[in-house]
Amino acid sequence: MDNDVCKLFILDTNVLLHEPLAIYSFDEHDVVIPMTVLEELDNIKDRQKDVSREARVAIRTLEDLFSHSTPEEIVAGVSLKDRAPQCSGRVSIFADHHLPEGEEVFTNKENDNRIINAALYLQKKHGPRPVVLVTKDINMRLKAKGAGLKLVEDYRTDQLIDDIRLLAKGFQVIEGSFWDKVGECESSSQGRDVFHRIKDGLIGDTHINQYLIDEHEEFVGRVHGYEPGKLVIKDIGRERLMARHAWGVHPKHIYQAMALDALLDPTLDLVILTGPAGSGKTLLAMAAALELVIERGVYERIIVTRNTPEIAESIGFLPGTEEEKMMPWLAAVTDTLEVLHKHDVSKEGSLQYIMEKANIQFKSVNFMRGRSLQNTFVLLDECQNLTASQLKTIITRCGEGTKLVCSGNLAQIDSNYLTAVTSGLTYIVERFKDFEGSANIYLNGVVRSRLASFAEENL
């Protein structure tokens, strides 16, 4: 392949931490791993961090690839074709510590600067062949462009959508009246439930368990399944949907009603709640959890977990049990419990009783690997800060009789390496939209207060 077609990709450390097998994602193109990246992986692999596992996997992958190669072959590049038939490119290690005199743009020996210097040198050496620096660090991309690097990219092989506005919302608003659009259709009853069968494609693309509401909210249904040439819709009814309640909580609008319907449905193993701050995600999830565990006895316990950024190694120094250590990061959940019982005669006594009765446990995501959760209602809060790999770790912990609720706000991502389109929350919304055991609802609208609503819209 001609050099002007075959690109040269230089990988930053965070790419291999995000996807340890990233070297196999570049097909016919060549990949360069700077020596500084190997040093950073070495420093990270033994830390008590959630990324230490990814660092070890990346190191083992490279060791397996280079184990039988000579130093000269490693510098020149080792073919990937034997390991991955779809890859015709090569992988090499570049010694970026000692560039020829006068080739260093950044004289500061900081790691990012060394990698950018190496990319600029390789761009000059291999031009006009395209040389691309791949990093998930936004600031590093800006520095590299400012220093004269022509091609700088984010690592996007895990990106399922190009624009967050294209993310599935879990419901579809039908223009005008549903019945005017559908006309005559076949209907049948199964107990209290009514099902309509309409021509497939009549109301556009749909997904299993997607809610359907018409413009005037006169009809509310949920996609129940598919038959040859037909779409089966479960007729819920607006009044019936708005009458849903859990632990004394009633929905304030149709979006909360759809969320509560999915949360209380024991046939759904996964419910994903997205939406702005103050839309009621955590409140509805906790109310449904208490209802299903204490009132209905569907599940035996509640586990509340969330990511604890940058404290995987320091959480052990906080006082108390694991639950007590987690309290600073789960204040949103404990605040919600207080709201649900604010009118009780003894709020503190009620909270203590509920914590014991529902067997509520607070856990860190970092300590969930290896567990198996049976007959449990799991609330995973603040999912927007998790990668797809971290979310997979949690989802694969769920055994029989377990319901997982993932909630998050894609406008409040704290991670340095994640954006709204690469967040694990976005990933599972897209991956599970056609899974019959899951539902996804975007909670449209802030109900926390008029102050919060105004801030969401105008700041």
C-alpha positions as CSV (number, residue, x, y, z in Angstrom):
1,M,0.0,0.0,0.0
2,D,1.2,3.5,-0.8
3,N,2.6,5.5,2.0
4,D,0.3,8.4,1.3
5,V,-2.7,6.1,1.8
6,C,-1.4,4.0,4.8
7,K,-1.5,6.3,7.8
8,L,0.8,6.3,10.8
9,F,-1.1,6.4,14.1
10,I,0.7,7.4,17.3
11,L,-1.2,6.3,20.4
12,D,-1.3,8.2,23.7
13,T,-1.4,6.3,27.0
14,N,-5.0,7.2,27.7
15,V,-6.1,5.4,24.5
16,L,-4.6,2.1,25.8
17,L,-6.2,2.7,29.2
18,H,-9.5,3.3,27.5
19,E,-9.2,0.3,25.2
20,P,-6.2,-2.0,25.9
21,L,-6.6,-3.8,22.6
22,A,-6.7,-0.5,20.6
23,I,-3.7,-1.6,18.5
24,Y,-6.0,-3.9,16.6
25,S,-8.5,-1.1,15.7
26,F,-6.5,0.5,12.8
27,D,-7.0,-2.1,10.0
28,E,-4.4,-1.5,7.2
29,H,-2.6,1.4,9.0
30,D,0.6,1.4,11.1
31,V,0.7,2.1,14.8
32,V,3.5,3.6,16.8
33,I,3.8,3.3,20.6
34,P,6.2,6.0,22.1
35,M,8.5,4.8,24.8
36,T,7.0,7.3,27.2
37,V,3.6,5.5,26.8
38,L,5.2,2.3,28.0
39,E,6.7,4.1,31.0
40,E,3.3,5.6,31.9
41,L,1.6,2.1,31.6
42,D,4.4,0.7,33.9
43,N,3.7,3.4,36.5
44,I,0.0,2.8,36.5
45,K,-0.2,-1.0,36.4
46,D,0.6,-1.5,40.1
47,R,-1.6,1.3,41.5
48,Q,-4.8,0.5,43.2
49,K,-6.9,2.1,40.5
50,D,-9.6,0.9,38.2
51,V,-7.4,1.7,35.3
52,S,-4.5,-0.5,36.6
53,R,-6.2,-3.6,35.1
54,E,-6.4,-1.9,31.7
55,A,-2.7,-1.0,31.9
56,R,-1.7,-4.6,32.7
57,V,-3.9,-5.9,29.8
58,A,-2.3,-3.4,27.4
59,I,1.3,-4.4,28.5
60,R,0.5,-8.1,28.2
61,T,-0.9,-7.5,24.7
62,L,2.3,-5.7,23.6
63,E,4.5,-8.3,25.3
64,D,2.7,-11.1,23.5
65,L,3.1,-9.3,20.2
66,F,6.8,-8.5,20.5
67,S,8.0,-11.5,22.5
68,H,9.8,-13.2,19.6
69,S,11.0,-10.1,17.8
70,T,14.5,-8.6,17.7
71,P,15.1,-5.0,18.8
72,E,15.5,-4.1,15.1
73,E,12.2,-5.6,14.2
74,I,10.4,-3.9,17.1
75,V,11.8,-0.5,15.9
76,A,10.9,-1.3,12.2
77,G,7.4,-2.6,13.1
78,V,5.9,-6.0,13.7
79,S,3.0,-7.2,11.5
80,L,-0.4,-7.6,13.1
81,K,-1.8,-9.9,10.5
82,D,-0.9,-13.1,12.4
83,R,-2.8,-11.9,15.5
84,A,-5.7,-10.2,13.7
85,P,-6.4,-11.2,10.1
86,Q,-8.3,-7.9,9.5
87,C,-5.2,-5.9,10.3
88,S,-2.5,-5.6,7.6
89,G,-0.6,-2.8,9.4
90,R,2.4,-2.9,11.7
91,V,3.1,-1.9,15.3
92,S,6.4,-0.4,16.4
93,I,7.9,1.2,19.5
94,F,9.6,4.6,19.1
95,A,12.3,5.8,21.4
96,D,11.1,9.4,22.0
97,H,13.5,10.3,24.8
98,H,16.4,11.4,22.6
99,L,15.3,13.1,19.4
100,P,18.0,14.5,17.0
101,E,19.2,17.9,18.1
102,G,16.9,20.8,17.1
103,E,13.9,18.6,16.6
104,E,12.2,19.2,20.0
105,V,9.5,21.9,19.9
106,F,8.8,21.4,23.7
107,T,12.0,21.4,25.8
108,N,10.1,20.6,29.0
109,K,10.4,16.8,29.5
110,E,6.8,16.4,30.7
111,N,5.3,13.2,29.3
112,D,2.7,14.8,27.0
113,N,5.3,17.1,25.5
114,R,7.6,14.2,24.7
115,I,4.8,12.4,22.9
116,I,3.9,15.5,20.9
117,N,7.6,16.1,20.1
118,A,7.8,12.5,18.8
119,A,4.6,13.0,16.7
120,L,6.0,16.3,15.1
121,Y,9.3,14.5,14.4
122,L,7.6,11.6,12.7
123,Q,5.4,14.0,10.7
124,K,8.5,15.7,9.4
125,K,10.3,12.4,8.8
126,H,7.5,10.5,7.0
127,G,5.8,13.4,5.2
128,P,3.7,13.6,3.0
129,R,2.4,10.4,4.6
130,P,-0.4,11.2,7.1
131,V,0.9,11.0,10.7
132,V,-1.9,11.1,13.2
133,L,-1.7,11.6,17.0
134,V,-4.6,9.8,18.8
135,T,-5.4,10.9,22.3
136,K,-8.5,11.3,24.5
137,D,-6.9,14.3,26.3
138,I,-8.6,17.4,24.9
139,N,-5.9,19.8,26.1
140,M,-3.2,17.6,24.6
141,R,-5.0,17.7,21.2
142,L,-5.0,21.5,21.4
143,K,-1.3,21.7,22.3
144,A,-0.4,19.4,19.5
145,K,-2.3,21.4,16.9
146,G,-0.9,24.6,18.3
147,A,2.6,23.2,17.9
148,G,2.1,22.4,14.3
149,L,0.8,18.8,14.2
150,K,-1.6,18.6,11.2
151,L,-3.6,15.5,12.2
152,V,-4.8,15.0,15.8
153,E,-7.8,12.8,16.6
154,D,-9.8,11.4,19.5
155,Y,-10.1,7.6,19.7
156,R,-13.6,6.9,18.4
157,T,-13.9,3.2,17.6
158,D,-16.3,2.9,20.6
159,Q,-18.4,5.8,19.5
160,L,-21.8,4.5,18.3
161,I,-23.3,7.9,17.4
162,D,-21.9,11.1,16.0
163,D,-24.1,13.6,17.8
164,I,-25.7,13.2,21.3
165,R,-28.9,14.6,19.8
166,L,-29.2,11.3,17.9
167,L,-29.3,9.3,21.1
168,A,-32.4,7.1,21.6
169,K,-34.7,8.7,24.1
170,G,-36.8,5.7,24.8
171,F,-40.1,7.2,23.6
172,Q,-41.5,8.5,20.4
173,V,-43.9,11.4,20.0
174,I,-46.3,10.8,17.2
175,E,-47.5,13.9,15.3
176,G,-51.3,14.5,15.6
177,S,-53.5,11.7,16.8
178,F,-52.3,8.2,17.1
179,W,-55.7,6.8,15.9
180,D,-55.9,9.1,12.9
181,K,-52.5,7.9,11.8
182,V,-53.1,4.2,12.4
183,G,-56.8,4.0,11.5
184,E,-58.3,0.5,11.9
185,C,-56.2,-2.1,13.5
186,E,-56.4,-5.6,15.1
187,S,-56.8,-5.5,18.9
188,S,-56.8,-8.2,21.5
189,S,-57.0,-8.5,25.3
190,Q,-54.9,-10.6,27.7
191,G,-56.3,-10.1,31.2
192,R,-56.2,-6.4,32.0
193,D,-53.9,-5.6,29.1
194,V,-55.0,-4.6,25.6
195,F,-52.7,-5.1,22.6
196,H,-52.9,-3.4,19.2
197,R,-51.3,-4.9,16.0
198,I,-50.5,-2.3,13.4
199,K,-48.6,-2.4,10.1
200,D,-44.8,-2.4,10.8
201,G,-43.2,0.8,9.7
202,L,-46.4,2.8,9.9
203,I,-45.1,5.1,12.7
204,G,-41.4,5.0,11.7
205,D,-38.5,3.1,13.3
206,T,-39.3,1.7,16.7
207,H,-37.4,-0.3,19.4
208,I,-38.6,-2.9,21.8
209,N,-40.1,-1.4,25.0
210,Q,-40.1,2.1,23.5
211,Y,-43.0,4.2,24.7
212,L,-45.3,5.8,22.1
213,I,-47.3,9.0,22.9
214,D,-49.2,11.1,20.5
215,E,-48.9,14.9,20.3
216,H,-51.9,15.5,22.6
217,E,-51.0,12.7,25.0
218,E,-54.3,11.1,24.4
219,F,-52.7,7.7,23.6
220,V,-49.8,6.2,25.5
221,G,-48.5,2.7,24.6
222,R,-45.3,0.7,24.7
223,V,-43.8,-1.5,21.9
224,H,-44.4,-5.0,23.1
225,G,-42.9,-7.0,20.2
226,Y,-42.9,-7.8,16.5
227,E,-44.8,-10.3,14.4
228,P,-44.3,-10.8,10.6
229,G,-45.2,-7.5,9.0
230,K,-46.8,-6.2,12.2
231,L,-45.9,-4.1,15.3
232,V,-47.5,-5.2,18.6
233,I,-48.2,-2.3,20.9
234,K,-49.4,-2.6,24.5
235,D,-52.0,0.1,25.2
236,I,-51.2,1.6,28.6
237,G,-53.5,4.6,28.7
238,R,-52.6,8.1,29.9
239,E,-54.7,8.0,33.0
240,R,-53.5,4.5,34.0
241,L,-49.9,5.6,33.4
242,M,-50.2,8.8,35.4
243,A,-51.8,6.8,38.3
244,R,-48.6,4.9,38.8
245,H,-47.0,5.5,42.2
246,A,-44.3,4.1,44.3
247,W,-43.5,4.7,48.0
248,G,-45.8,7.7,48.0
249,V,-44.3,9.3,44.9
250,H,-46.6,10.2,42.0
251,P,-45.3,11.3,38.6
252,K,-45.4,15.0,37.9
253,H,-45.5,14.6,34.1
254,I,-45.8,12.0,31.4
255,Y,-42.0,11.4,31.2
256,Q,-41.7,10.6,34.9
257,A,-44.8,8.3,34.5
258,M,-43.1,6.4,31.7
259,A,-39.9,6.0,33.9
260,L,-42.0,4.8,36.9
261,D,-43.8,2.3,34.7
262,A,-40.5,0.8,33.6
263,L,-39.0,0.9,37.1
264,L,-42.0,-1.0,38.5
265,D,-42.1,-3.6,35.7
266,P,-40.4,-6.8,37.0
267,T,-40.0,-8.2,33.5
268,L,-37.4,-5.5,32.7
269,D,-33.9,-6.4,33.9
270,L,-32.3,-3.1,33.0
271,V,-33.8,0.5,33.1
272,I,-31.7,3.4,31.9
273,L,-32.7,6.9,33.1
274,T,-31.1,9.9,31.4
275,G,-31.9,13.6,31.6
276,P,-30.9,16.9,33.2
277,A,-30.1,17.5,36.8
278,G,-33.3,17.8,38.9
279,S,-35.5,15.7,36.5
280,G,-36.2,13.1,39.2
281,K,-33.9,10.2,38.1
282,T,-32.6,9.3,41.6
283,L,-35.9,10.0,43.4
284,L,-38.0,7.8,41.1
285,A,-35.4,5.0,41.2
286,M,-35.2,5.0,45.0
287,A,-39.0,5.2,45.4
288,A,-39.4,2.2,43.0
289,A,-36.6,0.3,44.9
290,L,-38.3,0.7,48.3
291,E,-41.7,-0.2,46.8
292,L,-40.4,-3.4,45.1
293,V,-38.3,-4.5,48.1
294,I,-40.4,-3.6,51.1
295,E,-44.0,-3.4,49.9
296,R,-44.0,-6.1,47.2
297,G,-41.1,-8.3,48.2
298,V,-39.9,-8.7,44.6
299,Y,-36.3,-8.3,45.6
300,E,-34.4,-9.0,48.7
301,R,-32.1,-6.0,49.0
302,I,-31.0,-2.7,47.5
303,I,-27.4,-2.0,46.5
304,V,-26.6,1.6,45.6
305,T,-23.3,2.1,43.8
306,R,-21.5,4.8,41.9
307,N,-18.0,5.6,40.6
308,T,-15.6,7.2,43.1
309,P,-13.2,9.2,40.8
310,E,-9.6,9.4,41.9
311,I,-10.2,7.8,45.3
312,A,-9.8,4.2,44.4
313,E,-6.6,4.1,46.4
314,S,-7.5,6.7,49.1
315,I,-10.9,5.4,50.1
316,G,-9.2,3.0,52.5
317,F,-8.0,6.0,54.5
318,L,-11.5,7.3,55.1
319,P,-12.9,6.3,58.5
320,G,-15.5,3.5,59.0
321,T,-16.9,0.7,57.0
322,E,-17.2,0.6,53.2
323,E,-20.7,2.0,53.5
324,E,-19.5,4.9,55.7
325,K,-16.5,5.6,53.4
326,M,-19.0,5.8,50.5
327,M,-21.3,8.4,52.1
328,P,-19.6,11.5,50.7
329,W,-20.2,10.3,47.2
330,L,-23.7,9.0,47.8
331,A,-25.1,12.1,49.4
332,A,-27.6,12.4,46.5
333,V,-29.1,9.1,47.5
334,T,-29.3,9.8,51.2
335,D,-30.8,13.2,50.4
336,T,-33.4,11.4,48.3
337,L,-34.3,9.1,51.2
338,E,-34.7,12.1,53.5
339,V,-37.1,13.7,51.0
340,L,-39.2,10.5,50.8
341,H,-39.6,10.6,54.6
342,K,-39.6,14.3,55.4
343,H,-43.1,14.3,56.7
344,D,-42.6,11.4,59.1
345,V,-42.8,12.1,62.8
346,S,-39.3,10.9,63.4
347,K,-37.4,11.2,60.1
348,E,-34.1,9.8,61.5
349,G,-36.0,6.8,63.0
350,S,-37.8,6.2,59.7
351,L,-34.5,6.3,57.8
352,Q,-32.8,3.9,60.1
353,Y,-35.8,1.5,59.9
354,I,-36.0,1.7,56.1
355,M,-32.2,1.1,55.7
356,E,-32.5,-2.1,57.8
357,K,-35.8,-3.2,56.3
358,A,-34.8,-2.8,52.7
359,N,-31.2,-4.0,53.5
360,I,-29.8,-1.0,51.7
361,Q,-26.0,-1.3,51.0
362,F,-23.7,1.3,49.6
363,K,-20.9,0.0,47.5
364,S,-18.1,1.4,45.3
365,V,-17.9,0.4,41.6
366,N,-14.2,-0.3,42.2
367,F,-15.1,-3.2,44.5
368,M,-17.9,-4.8,42.4
369,R,-15.7,-6.9,40.2
370,G,-16.0,-10.6,40.9
371,R,-19.3,-10.4,42.8
372,S,-22.6,-12.1,41.8
373,L,-25.8,-10.3,42.7
374,Q,-28.9,-12.3,43.1
375,N,-32.5,-11.1,43.8
376,T,-31.2,-7.5,44.1
377,F,-32.3,-4.1,43.1
378,V,-29.1,-2.3,42.0
379,L,-29.0,1.5,41.5
380,L,-25.9,2.6,39.6
381,D,-25.9,6.4,39.9
382,E,-23.8,9.0,37.9
383,C,-23.2,6.5,35.0
384,Q,-22.1,9.3,32.7
385,N,-18.6,9.2,34.3
386,L,-18.1,5.4,33.6
387,T,-16.5,3.9,30.5
388,A,-18.2,1.1,28.5
389,S,-15.7,-1.4,30.1
390,Q,-16.6,-0.3,33.6
391,L,-20.3,-0.6,32.9
392,K,-19.9,-4.0,31.4
393,T,-18.2,-5.0,34.7
394,I,-21.3,-4.0,36.7
395,I,-23.9,-5.4,34.2
396,T,-22.2,-8.8,34.1
397,R,-22.4,-9.0,37.9
398,C,-26.2,-9.2,37.8
399,G,-27.6,-12.7,38.3
400,E,-31.1,-14.2,38.3
401,G,-33.8,-12.0,39.7
402,T,-31.8,-8.8,39.7
403,K,-32.9,-5.5,38.3
404,L,-30.3,-2.8,37.4
405,V,-31.1,0.8,37.1
406,C,-28.5,3.1,35.5
407,S,-29.0,6.8,35.8
408,G,-26.9,9.8,34.7
409,N,-26.8,13.2,33.1
410,L,-24.6,13.4,30.0
411,A,-24.3,17.2,30.5
412,Q,-22.3,16.6,33.7
413,I,-19.3,14.5,32.8
414,D,-16.3,14.9,35.1
415,S,-13.9,12.4,33.4
416,N,-11.0,13.9,31.5
417,Y,-11.3,11.2,28.8
418,L,-15.0,10.9,28.2
419,T,-17.4,13.0,26.2
420,A,-21.2,12.8,25.9
421,V,-20.8,10.5,22.8
422,T,-18.1,8.3,24.2
423,S,-19.6,7.9,27.7
424,G,-20.5,4.4,28.8
425,L,-24.0,5.6,29.5
426,T,-24.4,6.6,25.9
427,Y,-22.9,3.2,24.9
428,I,-25.4,1.1,26.8
429,V,-28.4,3.2,25.7
430,E,-27.5,2.4,22.1
431,R,-26.4,-1.2,22.7
432,F,-29.5,-2.2,24.7
433,K,-32.2,-0.3,22.7
434,D,-33.3,-3.5,21.0
435,F,-32.9,-5.8,24.0
436,E,-36.3,-7.1,25.2
437,G,-35.3,-7.0,28.8
438,S,-34.5,-3.3,29.0
439,A,-36.1,0.1,28.7
440,N,-34.6,3.6,28.4
441,I,-36.3,6.9,29.3
442,Y,-35.0,10.4,28.8
443,L,-36.7,12.5,31.6
444,N,-37.6,15.7,29.8
445,G,-37.8,18.6,32.1
446,V,-36.5,19.8,35.5
447,V,-38.9,19.4,38.5
448,R,-36.5,20.1,41.3
449,S,-37.3,23.8,41.5
450,R,-37.9,26.8,39.3
451,L,-34.4,28.0,40.1
452,A,-32.9,24.6,39.0
453,S,-35.1,24.7,35.9
454,F,-34.0,28.2,34.9
455,A,-30.3,27.3,35.5
456,E,-30.6,24.2,33.3
457,E,-32.1,26.2,30.4
458,N,-30.1,29.4,30.6
459,L,-26.6,28.7,32.1
